[in-house]
Amino acid sequence: KEYGTTSTIDEVVSEADNEVAGGYESSGSTKSNRSNRSQSSNTTVKSGDNSSVTSGDGSSRGSRKKYLHKGGKSSSSSSLPPPPSPSLSPTPPPPSHPPSISSVVVANFQPVIEPLEALELNSKHVFEPLFDADPFIMGGGEEEEDGLTKAEYEVVEMLKAEKAVVKTVRNQDWTSFLNKFKPEGGEGKGERVPGPGERRTKEDNDPKDDCDDERYPFNSFVTSTSLLPSCAKKMRCFGSTNEYATGAVFALPASFPNDTSEDDAAKRTRTWSWPSGYSAKTEFNIDHRGNLINGREEALAPLSLMREMNHSYLNDADYVVGGRMIKGGLHTIPYNEVYVRVGGLGRISNDVDVSTGKQCSDANGTGRSLDNGIGLPVALFVREADYGHLVSLLRTRARFSSIFGRKMTKGIPLLYITPENGVRVFTERLQSQVLKTMAWDLNPFQNPSIMHKTTFDNTSEPHLQQKLEELLDLEDDSMKQNLTPEEMARIAGGFGATDDSVAQLLHDAMQRDLMTDKGMDSPDDAAHGLQDLVNEGLAFALRANDFHTSRQLLILYSLVAAKKRKNSETAPLLESNCQPTAIDGTGTGSARAQTHGRDSAALQNTMKMVDNQKELQGPGNDSSNDELSKLYIPPPPPPPPLDTDRLRSATNSDGLLAVLGAAQVLRAMQDGSAKRRVLESIESVEEWIENGEQSVAFRVASWRDQRAAQGDLKIAMESDSNFMAFISTKAISNRKRFAEQLKAASAVTDFDSLQFLQTIHSVLSQMNSPCLRLELLQYILGLDNRYSVAHVKRSVELAATCLNISSESESDALTTISQ
């Protein structure tokens, strides 16, 4: 017999054990607790008359699998003699095998969990350059590199003159708040929601009044805001900086000639205001007629008096707060309250509606008013300068864009407001610095307020909807002009990006690959920029522990890779003008990623598929087979393989293991290893069946070995092996059926289509307490011992979804994803 060297051998196989032929011996780590007991990094198995096992790193506790090739024998025993003592002389190395004997690297071992190296920064680190972004030093009004844009300069001047109010919004309430502005039906006919004591009349929203509909495309309603002192200094905003991390700035009408006229208009329109330190709680202190009660009306202060008090807070040593004289003043003043009507008009910058380009001047009556609304927010702001809050501000802007569109959001000023420093401008140059840091030095993270409700096994529909709305837009000018494709892929994986912008990113990488491939003579020299981008995104998704973005990347990669394959086989991408074409006129065709004229909502619901529609139905449901049986002729091959070995060894997350496992399944199908391993597995099972039918002692020994492995957490088992199944012929029957299923699969499939996955899923659905069968499936698909039946099934289902979507025409794929 051949043995390994004494420095690495931890098992000695006795000659008597050769009678256990065809066995498939395994050890490793287990299912959900993912024990790190295993220390081996690889196992090499060589076929021949005798089998030898060599550990990759010499660990005596390394997990390893031995696989017997045709004509070979395996050794299995639970009571093995101890390894040779280190004091003994070294055993000579085994003789080299003939070239005809193949060497197989078995993937079914539990790797040591080695997390990716942590990056330098986290969400608590402060972005210090923002402290120096003082708008009154920077200057601006022009599109200068280091100055302010016209929109930023205008908002800063409003805050300086106290002609703007601010409102903080609870983190989870942004969607409901912004949706209040959206007209029902999306027809652009805003409704004037009655304020306190007002009654709805036909004149408020007369559909025949075309002029009124044109002027007020959004709903208007009353809400509570605050009027900050000049330059937004000294006064804090409502709520805590964690729960109310971001807010909006609304511009007040600038058409009043003096303070008296403004106060009169405020009184007439019931634009109420209360001084600092007074808790009005308006919603609880209005009667059914709209009158203020419980002393709230007596405590009202006109806007002119509010500005006088704000001036006192900044310049006087003693001043009144909450009805009391404060000697020496306060470091931070409590917020005041202005109950004002917002909405009606869109976002107006320098008397122009940024979305429509129409003139909206307060002076001539076409702009903001206290009667019909002061428009949409003119700026967004954040209250802390750490990276966690700045990313939250970028995500809030993304939510604003998802509801009002890119035109309304483009160029909207982003501010940093604190009582200590007043207003600071988060300019495009500073945004670019933060985005660069996010791509290279910042450990990615999900939104902490919703991440516990958007996990793999616990996803709430409202929280998932918020996650979708917060996805960053890689098509934004500040990103496209300052970030490389690699950096955008990292941001997409770590922080989340919209589906259409990620698809466009991958589509552009596909174009570059096709152009590079034109000059290549050998397919081995083909460009792989597309795969590199996806791997970068998956690595950052793993760092953020974000199942949804990793799943999004894999599905979109399959779609774009299908288009790349189609274009490389039919017509060059540039010659076809980037338009999707059908393959052989059958309607099965490209993924949806056009360069021009893309529907912004084309890929909006990609990540929601995990919650709204299972890729496959559960065990015992005939509809699962019907779903997987929707094959296309010719069946689409899997996309080019992704190398996810390192990523799988760096995570314990069930969701990420499912996604990375799906990538490995597609890889095994594409490179042909699944086909080879199926044939080897059939022979192994048949040899076990032959020995099991001849000897009860063999079956008992097999059960004993499996129980020993289960007790040492070396097999991903749902439950312990049943002793009676081995005493009787149930274990033989199960494995006979398993071998027949594998034979059927090898006879009717090319191992690179949905039909192969259909067979694997059918096998998994019939498993109750598998051991050898599960290990063989892990081996066939290239998965390690952490993958239980549930894990393997999830990976197979996601792989089937990728193949199914990539085989559809563009319109059919969009329909499937939107469901």
URLIN-V530925 format. One record per backbone hydrogen bond with DSSP energy under -1.0 kcal/mol. CO is the residue of the C=O (numbers start at 0). NH is the residue of the N-H. E is the energy in kcal/mol with one decimal. If there is no record, write none. Layout:
co->[CO;CO]
nh->[NH;NH]
e->[E;E]
This chain:
co->[4;4;14;15;16;18;24;41;42;44;53;68;84;97;101;103;106;120;121;122;124;125;126;127;129;131;132;133;133;134;141;148;149;150;151;152;153;154;155;156;157;158;162;164;165;166;169;172;173;174;177;180;182;190;190;194;200;205;207;208;209;210;211;215;218;219;220;222;224;225;228;229;230;232;233;239;242;244;245;246;247;248;248;249;257;258;259;260;261;262;263;264;265;269;271;272;273;274;275;277;280;281;284;286;290;292;294;296;301;302;303;304;305;306;307;308;309;310;311;318;320;323;325;332;334;336;337;339;340;341;342;342;343;346;350;351;352;357;360;360;368;372;374;378;379;380;381;384;385;386;387;388;389;390;391;392;393;394;395;396;397;398;399;400;404;405;408;412;413;414;415;417;418;421;423;424;426;427;428;429;430;431;432;433;434;435;436;436;440;446;446;449;450;452;457;459;460;461;462;463;464;465;467;471;472;475;475;476;478;483;484;485;486;487;488;489;490;495;497;498;499;500;501;502;503;504;505;506;507;508;509;510;511;512;515;516;521;522;527;528;529;530;531;532;533;534;535;536;537;538;539;540;545;546;547;548;549;550;551;552;553;554;555;556;557;558;559;560;561;562;563;564;565;571;572;573;575;582;587;590;598;600;602;605;607;607;608;617;620;621;622;623;624;626;628;641;643;644;646;648;652;653;654;655;656;657;658;659;660;661;662;663;664;665;666;667;671;672;673;674;675;676;677;678;679;680;681;682;683;684;685;686;687;688;690;694;695;696;697;698;699;700;701;702;703;704;705;706;707;708;709;714;722;722;723;724;728;729;730;731;732;733;734;735;736;737;738;739;740;741;742;743;744;752;753;754;755;756;757;758;759;760;763;770;771;772;773;774;775;776;777;783;785;787;788;789;790;791;792;793;794;795;796;797;798;799;800;801;802;804;808;809;810;811;812;813;814]
nh->[7;8;17;18;19;20;65;55;105;103;43;71;87;100;46;44;108;442;124;387;386;127;129;130;132;133;424;136;137;138;143;152;153;154;155;156;157;158;159;160;162;230;251;249;225;247;172;176;177;178;180;218;185;192;219;197;203;208;209;212;213;214;215;189;343;192;341;339;337;165;231;232;422;234;332;243;170;382;168;380;166;377;378;164;261;262;263;264;265;266;267;268;270;271;338;300;336;277;321;279;283;284;292;289;286;295;298;299;305;306;307;308;309;310;311;312;313;314;315;325;323;320;318;235;276;273;224;222;373;220;344;374;217;353;359;348;356;352;365;366;372;368;342;248;414;246;416;126;389;390;391;392;393;394;395;396;397;398;399;400;401;402;403;404;408;409;411;379;425;381;423;421;233;417;415;426;430;431;432;433;434;435;436;437;438;439;440;441;120;449;450;452;453;459;454;463;464;465;466;467;468;469;470;497;475;478;479;480;482;487;488;489;490;491;492;493;494;471;501;502;503;504;505;506;507;508;509;510;511;512;513;514;515;516;518;519;524;525;531;532;533;534;535;536;537;538;539;540;541;542;543;545;549;550;551;552;553;554;555;556;557;558;559;560;561;562;563;564;565;566;567;568;569;575;577;576;578;585;582;592;601;603;605;608;610;611;612;620;623;625;626;627;628;629;630;643;647;648;649;113;656;657;658;659;660;661;662;663;664;665;666;667;668;669;670;673;675;676;677;678;679;680;681;682;683;684;685;686;687;688;689;690;691;692;694;698;699;700;701;702;703;704;705;706;707;708;709;710;711;713;712;716;725;726;727;730;732;733;734;735;736;737;738;739;740;741;742;743;744;745;746;747;748;756;757;758;759;760;761;762;763;764;766;774;775;776;777;778;779;780;782;786;787;791;792;793;794;795;796;797;798;799;800;801;802;803;804;805;806;807;812;813;814;815;816;817;818]
e->[-1.3;-2.5;-1.7;-1.1;-1.8;-2.0;-2.0;-1.8;-1.5;-2.3;-1.2;-2.5;-1.6;-1.7;-1.4;-2.2;-1.5;-2.7;-1.4;-2.6;-2.5;-1.3;-1.4;-1.9;-1.2;-1.8;-1.8;-1.5;-2.3;-1.7;-2.3;-2.7;-2.2;-2.0;-2.3;-2.1;-1.9;-2.2;-2.1;-2.3;-3.1;-1.1;-2.7;-3.2;-2.3;-2.8;-1.9;-2.4;-2.8;-2.3;-1.4;-2.5;-1.4;-1.1;-2.3;-1.9;-1.0;-1.8;-1.8;-2.1;-2.2;-2.0;-2.0;-1.6;-1.4;-2.4;-3.0;-2.0;-2.6;-2.6;-2.3;-1.1;-1.2;-1.1;-3.0;-2.5;-2.4;-1.5;-1.8;-2.3;-2.5;-2.8;-1.0;-2.7;-1.4;-2.6;-2.3;-2.2;-2.3;-2.2;-2.5;-2.2;-3.1;-1.3;-3.8;-2.8;-2.0;-1.6;-1.6;-1.1;-1.8;-1.6;-2.0;-1.9;-2.5;-1.4;-1.1;-1.2;-2.1;-2.1;-1.7;-2.3;-2.2;-2.2;-1.8;-2.1;-1.3;-1.7;-2.6;-3.4;-1.2;-2.8;-1.3;-2.4;-1.4;-2.7;-2.1;-2.4;-1.2;-1.9;-1.6;-2.7;-2.3;-2.2;-2.3;-2.7;-3.0;-2.8;-1.5;-1.4;-1.5;-1.9;-2.1;-2.7;-2.6;-2.3;-2.2;-2.6;-2.2;-2.5;-1.5;-2.0;-2.1;-2.3;-2.1;-2.3;-1.7;-2.0;-2.3;-2.3;-2.3;-1.2;-2.6;-2.2;-1.1;-2.5;-2.3;-2.2;-2.6;-2.1;-2.1;-2.0;-2.9;-2.0;-3.0;-1.6;-2.6;-2.4;-1.6;-2.3;-2.6;-2.3;-2.2;-2.6;-1.5;-1.2;-2.0;-2.1;-3.2;-1.6;-1.8;-1.9;-1.1;-2.9;-1.7;-2.8;-2.4;-2.0;-2.2;-2.1;-2.0;-1.6;-1.0;-2.8;-1.5;-1.2;-2.5;-2.3;-2.3;-2.4;-2.3;-1.9;-2.1;-2.5;-2.2;-2.8;-2.7;-1.9;-2.2;-2.7;-2.1;-2.0;-2.5;-2.5;-2.5;-1.7;-2.2;-2.1;-2.1;-2.2;-2.5;-2.3;-2.1;-2.6;-1.2;-1.5;-1.6;-1.5;-2.0;-2.1;-2.0;-2.5;-2.1;-2.3;-2.8;-2.1;-1.8;-2.2;-2.1;-1.8;-1.9;-2.6;-1.5;-2.3;-2.3;-2.3;-1.9;-2.3;-2.7;-2.3;-2.0;-2.0;-2.7;-3.0;-1.8;-1.5;-2.4;-2.6;-2.2;-2.7;-2.4;-1.5;-1.8;-1.5;-1.9;-1.2;-1.6;-2.1;-2.1;-1.1;-2.0;-1.0;-1.4;-1.4;-1.2;-2.7;-1.9;-1.5;-1.6;-1.8;-2.4;-2.2;-1.6;-1.0;-2.5;-1.1;-2.5;-1.6;-1.5;-2.4;-2.5;-1.8;-1.9;-3.1;-2.3;-2.0;-2.0;-1.9;-2.5;-2.4;-1.8;-2.8;-2.0;-2.1;-2.6;-2.0;-1.7;-2.3;-2.0;-1.7;-1.7;-2.4;-2.3;-1.6;-2.0;-2.6;-2.4;-2.1;-2.0;-2.7;-2.4;-2.2;-2.9;-2.4;-1.2;-1.2;-2.6;-2.6;-2.1;-2.4;-2.6;-2.3;-2.0;-2.5;-2.1;-2.0;-2.5;-2.7;-1.3;-3.0;-1.7;-1.9;-1.2;-1.9;-2.9;-2.7;-2.5;-2.8;-2.0;-2.3;-2.5;-2.0;-2.4;-2.5;-2.3;-2.1;-2.4;-2.6;-2.2;-2.4;-1.5;-1.4;-1.4;-1.1;-2.5;-1.9;-2.2;-2.7;-2.1;-2.3;-2.4;-2.1;-1.3;-2.4;-2.3;-2.1;-2.5;-2.2;-2.8;-2.3;-2.5;-1.7;-1.1;-2.8;-2.4;-2.3;-2.2;-2.5;-2.6;-2.3;-2.3;-2.3;-2.1;-2.3;-2.2;-2.8;-2.7;-2.1;-1.1;-1.1;-2.8;-2.1;-1.9;-2.5;-2.3;-2.4;-1.1]
